[in-house]
Amino acid sequence: MKALISMTIASAMLTISCSTMEKDLDNILNPLFPEGEPGGAVLVMKGDKVLYDKGFGIADLVTGAGIDGETSFNIASCSKQFTAMAVLQLAEEGKLSPEDRIVDYFPEFLDHEGADSIWKEIRIKHLMSHSSGIPDARGYLTHEQRVYGDETLATEYLRTLDHLNFTPGTQYEYINPTFVLLGQLVERVSGQEFTSYATEHLFTPAGMDRTVYFDRDHQELIPDMAHGYDSSTEGNDSHRDWYEYDFGEETFFATRPDGGIYSSTHELAKWEKALRSGKLLGKELQDEAWTAHTLVSGSRFSDYQNRPGTWYGYGWFLEKESEDSDPRCIYHTGDNGGFKALVARYPARDALIVILANRADWDRNEVKVRMETVLGLR
């Protein structure tokens, strides 16, 4: 009888705790994503149990479709972890090594004078860790080129690259074209078109059958698609005029290895489970992806996620007490047009936070810290 009473009390405490947690998270998120406006989807998972799963606001202001855990958002640079995983899968198969020189796969980069001295030290690992020294020097492009630019346009300047910003492997500079180049590397090594490779070797094994890459000609293939939005008050702070801000308005929206995935909070929970299970990659190389390869904090070359205690692995940011400590949080952020995303995993606590939004006017790090505090992750 005592045991039964104890179990009942414990169950009641758990219910109260979950109820309090839900209320505290609602208090954080409701003001960010008001009804009738673009909003977001938020999921919290502990182990395999989803503790919080809510949608806020409108996915498409034309149709009025609401947001829930099945709504597909552009996850922007959170896509980079998938590209890094594809490269590491090919490494596990012995088809390449992170230590390989980039020009071993792209010999055309050596076709101009002085190129060898620039490219000789740049390795695959430097591209995956934002430490290559390659600048984002795409030069002058017309507005139309920037808005509708594709992978070829994003990387063609590398054929005539004439300088590096620093010695490869010594600094952090976050740029997108090098991850686009990694997608082209996957194609050359695997013999498959990049998105086909990712679908077959990443999405399908993880059970992510509603996750797709953006295709400008077939946007109808994106299930329950949200549009990204921005707004203007035009001098009237009490009224906001929302306008679409995604493909057709934002530059280089259509490049895929660096930021082209559309997915949902429910789908990214499946991704987390696949990572934990090791079904996509063996432990050794997966741990390499979550190792501190590049110090982000204090970089003079890039402000993106440049905060104390931050490193970059292969396709993921890491929050650590020190370079030698285990990461407290392994995460990535994404920003593209009106989309803003966070996918954060907490390996020691077996926890996951996913926030996908189709408006960008909220402080992601502040929200992350507040949610971590409520969830006891700090």
Residue pairs with C-beta under 8 A, 6 or more apart in sequence:
18 51
21 51
21 52
21 374
21 375
22 52
24 374
25 42
25 44
25 52
25 371
25 374
26 54
28 367
28 370
28 371
28 374
29 40
29 42
29 54
29 56
29 367
30 56
32 39
32 40
32 56
32 362
32 367
33 39
33 40
33 56
33 57
33 357
33 359
34 57
35 56
35 57
36 57
36 58
37 57
37 58
37 240
37 242
37 359
38 57
38 58
38 59
38 61
38 226
38 227
38 228
38 229
38 242
38 338
38 357
38 358
38 359
39 55
39 56
39 57
39 58
39 67
39 357
39 358
39 359
40 55
40 56
40 57
40 67
40 355
40 356
40 357
40 358
40 359
41 54
41 55
41 56
41 67
41 68
41 69
41 71
41 73
41 264
41 265
41 354
41 355
41 356
41 357
42 52
42 53
42 54
42 55
42 56
42 265
42 353
42 354
42 355
42 356
43 50
43 52
43 53
43 69
43 265
43 266
43 268
43 269
43 352
43 353
43 354
44 50
44 51
44 52
44 53
44 351
44 352
44 353
44 354
44 371
44 375
45 51
45 269
45 272
45 351
45 352
46 349
46 350
46 351
46 352
47 350
48 273
50 269
53 69
53 265
53 266
54 68
54 69
55 66
55 67
55 68
55 69
55 71
56 67
57 66
57 67
57 358
57 359
58 64
58 65
58 66
58 67
59 65
59 66
59 67
59 71
59 224
59 225
59 226
59 227
59 358
60 225
60 226
60 227
61 227
61 229
61 242
61 244
65 71
65 224
67 226
67 358
69 264
69 265
69 266
70 210
70 223
70 224
70 264
70 266
71 224
71 225
71 226
71 264
71 356
72 210
72 211
72 212
72 222
72 223
72 224
72 225
72 226
72 262
72 263
72 264
73 226
73 262
73 263
73 264
73 339
73 341
73 356
73 357
73 358
74 214
74 226
74 228
74 246
74 253
74 259
74 260
74 261
74 262
74 334
74 336
74 337
74 339
74 341
75 259
75 261
75 262
75 263
75 268
75 334
75 339
75 341
75 343
75 356
76 259
76 334
76 335
76 336
76 339
76 340
76 341
77 176
77 258
77 259
77 332
77 333
77 334
77 335
77 336
77 341
78 259
78 261
78 332
78 333
78 334
78 341
78 342
78 343
79 256
79 257
79 258
79 259
79 260
79 261
79 334
80 179
80 257
80 258
80 259
80 315
80 332
81 289
81 315
81 316
81 332
81 343
82 198
82 202
82 261
82 315
83 179
83 182
83 183
83 186
83 198
83 257
83 258
83 315
84 128
84 182
84 289
84 314
84 315
84 316
85 202
85 280
85 281
85 289
85 315
86 182
86 183
86 186
86 194
86 197
86 198
86 201
86 202
87 96
87 98
87 124
87 128
87 182
87 185
87 186
87 314
88 98
88 281
88 285
88 286
88 288
88 289
88 314
89 201
89 280
89 281
90 96
90 186
90 189
90 190
91 97
91 98
91 285
92 281
92 282
92 285
95 189
95 190
96 105
96 124
96 185
96 189
97 124
98 123
98 124
98 125
98 128
98 288
98 314
99 123
99 124
99 125
100 123
100 124
101 119
101 120
101 121
101 122
101 123
102 109
102 119
102 122
102 123
102 124
102 127
102 181
102 185
103 109
103 110
103 119
103 120
103 122
105 185
105 188
105 189
106 158
106 181
106 184
106 185
106 188
108 159
109 115
109 119
109 158
109 159
109 161
110 116
110 119
111 159
112 159
112 160
112 162
114 162
115 161
118 161
118 162
118 163
118 164
119 161
121 167
121 168
121 169
122 132
122 133
122 134
122 164
122 168
123 168
123 169
124 182
124 185
125 169
125 293
125 314
126 132
126 133
126 168
126 169
127 134
127 178
127 179
127 181
127 182
128 182
128 293
128 314
128 315
129 293
129 294
129 312
129 313
129 314
130 172
130 173
130 174
130 175
130 178
130 294
130 302
130 312
131 168
131 169
131 170
131 171
131 172
131 173
131 293
131 294
131 312
132 164
132 168
132 173
132 178
133 164
133 165
133 166
133 167
133 168
133 170
133 171
133 173
134 158
134 161
134 164
134 165
134 175
134 177
134 178
135 163
135 164
135 165
135 173
135 175
136 175
136 176
136 177
137 157
137 161
138 153
138 154
138 157
138 177
139 157
141 149
141 153
145 153
146 251
146 252
147 248
147 249
147 250
147 251
147 253
148 216
148 248
148 254
149 251
149 252
149 254
149 255
150 254
150 255
151 180
151 183
151 184
151 255
151 256
151 257
154 176
154 177
154 180
154 252
154 255
154 258
155 177
155 180
155 181
155 184
157 177
158 177
158 181
165 171
165 173
165 301
166 173
166 301
171 294
171 299
171 300
171 301
172 294
172 295
172 296
172 299
172 301
172 302
172 306
172 312
173 299
173 301
173 302
174 302
174 304
174 305
174 312
175 302
176 252
176 255
176 258
176 259
177 258
179 257
179 258
180 255
180 256
180 257
180 258
182 257
183 194
183 256
183 257
183 258
184 194
184 257
186 192
186 194
186 197
186 257
187 193
187 194
187 197
190 197
192 200
194 256
194 257
195 213
195 215
195 256
198 213
199 212
199 213
201 280
202 208
202 280
203 209
203 211
203 212
205 274
205 279
205 280
206 270
206 271
206 273
206 274
206 279
206 280
207 270
207 274
208 263
208 267
208 270
208 271
210 223
210 224
210 263
210 264
210 266
210 267
211 261
211 262
211 263
211 264
211 267
211 271
212 221
212 222
212 223
212 261
212 262
213 256
213 260
213 261
213 262
214 222
214 247
214 253
214 254
214 256
214 260
214 261
214 262
215 221
216 247
216 254
219 225
219 247
222 262
224 264
225 262
226 339
226 358
227 244
227 246
227 338
227 358
228 244
228 245
228 246
228 250
228 336
228 337
228 338
228 339
228 358
228 359
228 360
229 242
229 243
229 244
229 245
229 338
229 358
229 359
230 242
230 243
230 245
230 337
230 338
230 359
230 360
231 240
231 241
231 242
231 243
231 359
231 361
232 240
232 241
232 243
233 239
233 240
233 241
234 241
243 249
244 338
245 337
245 338
246 253
246 336
246 337
246 338
246 339
247 253
247 254
247 337
249 337
250 336
250 337
250 338
253 336
253 337
254 260
259 334
259 336
263 271
263 356
264 356
265 354
265 356
268 343
268 352
268 354
268 356
269 352
269 354
272 345
272 352
274 280
275 286
275 345
276 350
278 286
280 286
281 289
288 313
288 314
289 313
289 314
289 315
289 316
290 313
290 316
290 318
290 327
290 330
290 347
291 313
291 314
292 311
292 312
292 313
292 318
292 320
292 323
292 327
293 311
293 312
293 313
293 314
294 311
294 312
295 310
295 311
295 323
296 302
296 305
296 306
296 307
296 310
296 311
296 312
296 317
297 306
297 307
297 308
297 309
297 310
297 311
298 306
299 306
305 317
305 333
307 365
309 319
309 320
309 321
310 317
310 318
310 319
311 317
311 318
311 320
311 323
311 327
312 318
313 330
315 332
316 330
316 331
316 332
317 330
317 331
317 332
317 333
318 327
318 329
318 330
319 327
319 328
319 329
319 330
319 331
320 326
320 327
320 328
321 328
326 347
326 348
327 347
328 346
328 348
329 344
329 345
329 346
329 372
329 377
330 344
330 345
330 346
330 347
331 342
331 343
331 344
331 345
332 342
332 343
333 340
333 341
333 342
333 364
334 340
334 341
334 342
334 343
335 341
335 360
337 360
338 358
338 359
338 360
339 356
339 357
339 358
339 360
340 357
340 359
340 360
340 362
340 364
341 355
341 356
341 357
342 353
342 354
342 355
342 364
342 367
342 368
343 352
343 353
343 354
344 352
344 353
344 354
344 368
345 351
345 352
346 352
346 353
346 377
349 377
351 375
351 377
353 368
353 371
353 372
353 375
353 377
355 364
355 367
355 368
369 378
371 377
372 378
